[in-house]
């Protein structure tokens, strides 16, 4: 009879520890899911920032090419006027 009571007590202790373990693992999983959600949001923000920077870089290169082209056209136009005027 004493062995049966000891077994029941050991089973109760085991079940209590198992319940505590399951609860702690559930809390850990929830915490990990929240952390992954925050990381995902931060990656979206970084990708958006990177896209904006690439857009600004492309815009600056475009303006530079436009200025270079305009100066070349205007220089050749002025050279043509000087040649025709002589």
Protein Blocks (a to p, Z undefined) as FASTA:
>chain_A
ZZmmmmmmmmmmmmmmmmmmmmmmmmmmmmmmmmmmmmmmmmmmmmmmmmmmmmmmmmmm
mmmmmmmmmmmmmmmmmmmmmmmmZZ
